[in-house]
Amino acid sequence: MAPLVLQLVVLGVALAAAALIVISFVAFVTAVKMPHLYQHEDEKFFLNARGQKETLPSIWDSPTKQLSVVVPSYNEEKRLPMMMDEALDYLEKRQKQDPMFTYEVIVVDDGSKDQTSKVAFKYCQKYGSDKVRVITLVKNRGKGGAIRMGVFSSRGKNILMADADGATKFPDIEKLEKGLNDLQPWPDHMAIACGSRAHLEKESIAQRSYFRTLLMYGFHFLVWFLCVKGIRDTQCGFKLFTREAASQTFSSLHIERWAFDVELLYIARFFKIPVAEVAVNWTEIEGSKLVPFWSWLQMGKDLLFIRLRYLTGAWRLEHARKKN
């Protein structure tokens, strides 16, 4: 009996090793060596408040605003107004209190099939295109891809990514700014502050099904085991970057869909960019695009491929260079 058990154990280990080799090979041969940012001709412009085309700026230009807010939006015509109203109300009040404070909000319509761009453009008409800009992507890239397009067209000294659903209270940006400042001195002017819902975990577990709770813990384990240690909530869509940190991390980004946050933080760790995790107020808003089982499965695959592709050298990280 003992020899049979031993044989089964050996066979199991051999099969697991073979599977890992095959997966590593697939991850290697299917990897794109360097992330390529393709822009359709229509994605190089935005419409000003008069409806005229203007060329978008570049992340490699010197900053002309204190803050850029990038809002990725896919079929968000219903949820976007609440978020925009709260954000712009806060930003306008802050600017009145401090005339030196300047900002812009960049809504990136990620190939929506509804009226997201039209809804966002109304804010451009109301506040002016110096404060609100809409970038309409020709086709859907995924949340990470949409944010990258917005980041690369931003003018801010600091760049905030914020979800279109308004789940995080916008005034909590002050908490992120404090978290960012507490990291000083910043190496090469690079630092990141991540909003975190980790303090709400017990409450969220009580409201979730056992299956979704299991998926959540499984995902957190994979993130910790494969990619990023020390950050309890990698997926909160409320993150603040210095301009230099944003250009470095998003220039190196390969993953464009749900697991892009994890790769961003993996890249940050590689370049020794300091990262603060800051508790924020968060409310679950109906209308999430995340399909529990299949989205988590896709993210699990992405996490494994992130680790294997960097481990095998299929993906390599280099310091970002200024584009001409």
C-alpha positions as CSV (number, residue, x, y, z in Angstrom):
1,M,0.0,0.0,0.0
2,A,2.8,2.4,1.0
3,P,4.7,2.0,-2.4
4,L,1.4,2.8,-4.2
5,V,0.8,5.9,-2.2
6,L,4.4,7.0,-2.8
7,Q,4.0,6.4,-6.6
8,L,0.8,8.5,-6.6
9,V,2.6,11.3,-4.8
10,V,5.5,11.2,-7.2
11,L,3.1,11.2,-10.1
12,G,1.1,14.1,-8.7
13,V,4.3,16.1,-8.2
14,A,5.5,15.3,-11.7
15,L,2.1,16.3,-13.2
16,A,2.2,19.6,-11.3
17,A,5.7,20.3,-12.4
18,A,4.8,19.5,-16.0
19,A,1.7,21.7,-15.8
20,L,3.8,24.6,-14.4
21,I,6.4,24.2,-17.2
22,V,3.6,24.2,-19.9
23,I,1.9,27.3,-18.3
24,S,5.3,29.1,-18.1
25,F,6.0,28.3,-21.7
26,V,2.5,29.6,-22.8
27,A,3.0,32.7,-20.7
28,F,6.4,33.3,-22.2
29,V,5.5,32.8,-25.9
30,T,2.2,34.8,-25.7
31,A,3.8,37.8,-23.9
32,V,4.2,41.1,-25.7
33,K,7.8,42.2,-25.0
34,M,7.0,45.9,-24.3
35,P,3.7,47.6,-23.8
36,H,2.7,49.4,-27.0
37,L,0.4,52.4,-26.8
38,Y,-1.5,52.6,-30.0
39,Q,-3.6,55.7,-30.5
40,H,-6.2,56.0,-33.2
41,E,-6.0,59.3,-34.9
42,D,-9.3,60.4,-33.2
43,E,-7.8,59.6,-29.8
44,K,-5.2,62.3,-30.1
45,F,-7.7,65.1,-29.8
46,F,-10.4,66.3,-27.4
47,L,-13.3,68.7,-28.1
48,N,-13.2,72.0,-26.4
49,A,-16.4,73.6,-25.0
50,R,-17.2,75.0,-28.4
51,G,-17.0,71.6,-30.0
52,Q,-13.7,72.3,-31.8
53,K,-10.8,69.8,-31.9
54,E,-7.7,70.4,-29.9
55,T,-4.5,68.3,-29.6
56,L,-4.1,66.5,-26.3
57,P,-1.0,67.2,-24.2
58,S,1.5,64.6,-23.1
59,I,2.6,63.2,-19.7
60,W,6.2,64.1,-20.9
61,D,5.3,67.8,-20.9
62,S,6.0,69.9,-17.8
63,P,2.9,70.0,-15.5
64,T,0.6,73.1,-15.7
65,K,-2.0,72.0,-13.1
66,Q,-1.6,70.9,-9.5
67,L,-4.0,68.0,-9.9
68,S,-5.3,65.8,-12.7
69,V,-8.3,63.5,-12.0
70,V,-8.6,60.6,-14.5
71,V,-12.0,58.9,-14.6
72,P,-12.3,55.7,-16.6
73,S,-15.8,55.2,-17.9
74,Y,-17.5,52.4,-19.7
75,N,-21.3,52.6,-20.2
76,E,-21.5,55.0,-17.2
77,E,-24.2,57.5,-18.4
78,K,-26.3,56.8,-15.3
79,R,-23.6,56.7,-12.6
80,L,-21.2,59.3,-13.9
81,P,-23.2,62.4,-13.1
82,M,-23.3,61.7,-9.3
83,M,-19.5,61.3,-9.2
84,M,-18.8,64.3,-11.4
85,D,-21.2,66.5,-9.3
86,E,-19.4,65.6,-6.1
87,A,-15.9,65.9,-7.5
88,L,-16.4,69.2,-9.2
89,D,-18.3,70.7,-6.3
90,Y,-15.3,69.8,-4.1
91,L,-12.7,71.0,-6.6
92,E,-14.4,74.3,-7.2
93,K,-14.8,75.0,-3.5
94,R,-11.2,74.2,-2.9
95,Q,-10.1,76.5,-5.7
96,K,-12.1,79.3,-4.3
97,Q,-10.5,78.8,-0.9
98,D,-7.0,78.5,-2.5
99,P,-6.7,80.4,-5.8
100,M,-3.3,78.8,-6.4
101,F,-4.9,75.4,-6.6
102,T,-5.5,74.3,-10.2
103,Y,-7.1,71.1,-11.5
104,E,-8.5,69.2,-14.5
105,V,-10.8,66.3,-14.7
106,I,-10.3,63.9,-17.6
107,V,-13.1,61.5,-18.4
108,V,-12.0,58.6,-20.6
109,D,-14.9,57.0,-22.4
110,D,-13.6,53.4,-22.9
111,G,-15.6,52.7,-26.1
112,S,-19.0,52.9,-24.4
113,K,-22.2,51.9,-26.2
114,D,-24.3,54.4,-24.4
115,Q,-24.2,58.2,-24.0
116,T,-21.3,58.4,-21.6
117,S,-19.3,60.9,-23.8
118,K,-22.3,63.2,-24.2
119,V,-23.0,63.1,-20.5
120,A,-19.4,63.9,-19.7
121,F,-19.2,66.7,-22.4
122,K,-22.0,68.6,-20.7
123,Y,-19.6,69.2,-17.8
124,C,-17.0,70.4,-20.3
125,Q,-19.5,72.9,-21.6
126,K,-20.4,74.0,-18.0
127,Y,-16.9,74.3,-16.5
128,G,-14.8,74.8,-19.7
129,S,-12.4,72.5,-21.4
130,D,-9.5,73.8,-19.3
131,K,-11.1,72.1,-16.3
132,V,-13.0,69.1,-17.9
133,R,-11.9,67.1,-20.9
134,V,-13.4,64.1,-22.5
135,I,-11.3,61.5,-24.3
136,T,-13.4,59.1,-26.4
137,L,-11.6,55.8,-27.2
138,V,-12.5,54.2,-30.5
139,K,-12.7,50.7,-29.0
140,N,-12.8,49.3,-25.5
141,R,-9.3,48.8,-24.0
142,G,-10.2,47.8,-20.4
143,K,-10.1,49.9,-17.3
144,G,-6.3,49.9,-17.1
145,G,-5.9,50.9,-20.7
146,A,-8.4,53.7,-20.3
147,I,-6.7,55.1,-17.3
148,R,-3.3,54.9,-19.0
149,M,-4.7,56.9,-22.0
150,G,-5.9,59.6,-19.5
151,V,-2.7,59.6,-17.5
152,F,-0.7,60.1,-20.7
153,S,-2.8,63.1,-21.6
154,S,-2.7,64.7,-18.2
155,R,-1.2,68.0,-17.1
156,G,-1.2,67.6,-13.3
157,K,1.7,67.6,-10.9
158,N,-0.2,64.9,-9.1
159,I,-2.6,62.5,-10.8
160,L,-5.6,60.8,-9.2
161,M,-7.4,57.9,-10.7
162,A,-11.0,57.7,-9.5
163,D,-13.9,55.4,-10.5
164,A,-16.9,56.7,-12.3
165,D,-19.3,55.2,-9.8
166,G,-18.3,57.6,-7.0
167,A,-18.0,54.8,-4.5
168,T,-15.2,56.6,-2.7
169,K,-16.0,60.0,-1.2
170,F,-14.1,62.5,-3.3
171,P,-12.9,64.7,-0.3
172,D,-10.9,61.7,0.8
173,I,-8.3,62.9,-1.7
174,E,-7.0,65.0,1.2
175,K,-6.2,61.7,3.0
176,L,-4.3,60.5,0.0
177,E,-2.4,63.8,-0.3
178,K,-1.4,63.5,3.4
179,G,-0.3,59.9,2.8
180,L,1.8,61.0,-0.2
181,N,3.4,63.8,1.7
182,D,4.2,61.6,4.6
183,L,6.4,59.5,2.3
184,Q,8.8,62.3,1.6
185,P,11.6,62.5,0.6
186,W,10.4,60.9,-2.6
187,P,13.1,59.1,-4.6
188,D,13.3,60.7,-8.1
189,H,10.0,62.6,-7.2
190,M,8.1,59.3,-7.3
191,A,5.5,58.2,-4.7
192,I,2.0,56.6,-4.7
193,A,-0.9,56.7,-2.2
194,C,-3.5,53.9,-2.5
195,G,-7.0,54.3,-1.1
196,S,-7.9,51.2,0.9
197,R,-11.1,49.5,1.9
198,A,-9.3,46.9,4.1
199,H,-10.7,48.4,7.3
200,L,-14.2,47.6,5.9
201,E,-13.5,43.9,5.3
202,K,-15.5,42.6,8.2
203,E,-18.5,44.6,7.2
204,S,-18.3,43.5,3.6
205,I,-17.9,39.8,4.5
206,A,-21.2,40.0,6.5
207,Q,-23.0,41.3,3.4
208,R,-21.4,38.9,0.9
209,S,-22.3,35.3,0.0
210,Y,-19.9,32.6,1.2
211,F,-18.9,32.0,-2.4
212,R,-17.9,35.6,-3.1
213,T,-16.1,35.8,0.3
214,L,-14.1,32.7,-0.8
215,L,-13.3,34.2,-4.1
216,M,-12.1,37.4,-2.3
217,Y,-9.8,35.6,0.0
218,G,-8.5,33.5,-2.8
219,F,-7.7,36.6,-4.8
220,H,-6.0,38.3,-1.9
221,F,-3.9,35.2,-1.3
222,L,-2.8,35.1,-5.0
223,V,-1.9,38.8,-4.9
224,W,0.2,38.3,-1.8
225,F,1.8,35.0,-2.9
226,L,2.5,35.9,-6.5
227,C,2.9,39.7,-6.9
228,V,2.6,42.2,-4.1
229,K,3.1,41.9,-0.4
230,G,2.4,44.6,2.2
231,I,-0.7,46.1,0.4
232,R,-4.0,44.7,1.8
233,D,-6.3,46.3,-0.8
234,T,-4.7,46.5,-4.3
235,Q,-8.0,47.0,-6.2
236,C,-9.5,50.2,-4.7
237,G,-9.9,52.5,-7.7
238,F,-8.8,55.6,-5.8
239,K,-5.0,56.1,-6.2
240,L,-2.9,59.2,-6.2
241,F,0.5,59.4,-8.1
242,T,3.1,61.9,-8.4
243,R,3.6,62.8,-12.1
244,E,6.9,61.0,-12.2
245,A,5.5,57.8,-10.6
246,A,2.6,57.8,-13.0
247,S,4.8,58.1,-16.1
248,Q,7.1,55.4,-14.8
249,T,4.5,52.8,-13.8
250,F,2.0,53.3,-16.7
251,S,4.8,53.3,-19.3
252,S,5.7,49.8,-18.1
253,L,2.1,48.5,-17.8
254,H,1.1,45.4,-19.8
255,I,-2.2,44.4,-18.2
256,E,-5.1,46.6,-19.4
257,R,-8.0,45.0,-17.7
258,W,-9.1,44.2,-14.1
259,A,-5.7,43.0,-12.7
260,F,-3.8,46.1,-13.9
261,D,-3.7,47.6,-10.3
262,V,-1.6,44.6,-9.2
263,E,0.9,45.0,-12.0
264,L,1.1,48.7,-11.3
265,L,2.1,48.0,-7.7
266,Y,4.4,45.2,-8.8
267,I,6.2,47.7,-11.0
268,A,6.3,50.3,-8.2
269,R,7.9,47.7,-5.9
270,F,10.5,46.9,-8.6
271,F,11.5,50.5,-9.0
272,K,11.4,51.0,-5.2
273,I,8.7,53.7,-5.5
274,P,7.3,54.3,-1.9
275,V,3.6,53.3,-1.6
276,A,1.3,54.4,1.2
277,E,-2.0,52.6,1.9
278,V,-4.6,55.0,3.2
279,A,-8.1,54.1,4.6
280,V,-10.9,55.8,2.7
281,N,-14.7,56.0,3.0
282,W,-16.3,53.6,0.5
283,T,-19.9,52.6,-0.4
284,E,-20.8,49.9,-2.8
285,I,-22.7,51.3,-5.8
286,E,-25.0,49.2,-7.9
287,G,-24.1,48.7,-11.6
288,S,-20.6,47.1,-11.2
289,K,-19.2,45.7,-14.5
290,L,-17.4,43.0,-12.5
291,V,-19.0,39.5,-13.1
292,P,-18.0,37.7,-9.9
293,F,-16.9,34.2,-11.0
294,W,-15.5,34.9,-14.5
295,S,-13.9,38.3,-13.6
296,W,-12.1,36.7,-10.6
297,L,-11.0,33.8,-12.9
298,Q,-9.6,36.2,-15.4
299,M,-7.8,38.1,-12.7
300,G,-6.4,34.9,-11.2
301,K,-5.0,34.0,-14.7
302,D,-3.5,37.5,-15.1
303,L,-1.9,37.3,-11.7
304,L,-0.2,34.0,-12.5
305,F,0.9,35.4,-15.9
306,I,2.3,38.6,-14.4
307,R,4.5,36.6,-12.1
308,L,5.6,34.0,-14.7
309,R,6.3,36.6,-17.5
310,Y,8.5,38.7,-15.3
311,L,10.1,35.6,-13.8
312,T,11.0,34.1,-17.2
313,G,12.1,37.4,-18.6
314,A,9.4,37.7,-21.2
315,W,8.6,41.0,-19.6
316,R,11.4,43.3,-18.5
317,L,11.3,46.6,-16.7
318,E,13.3,49.6,-17.7
319,H,13.3,53.2,-16.6
320,A,10.8,55.2,-18.7
321,R,12.4,57.6,-21.1
322,K,10.9,60.9,-22.3
323,K,9.2,60.6,-25.6
324,N,10.0,63.1,-28.3
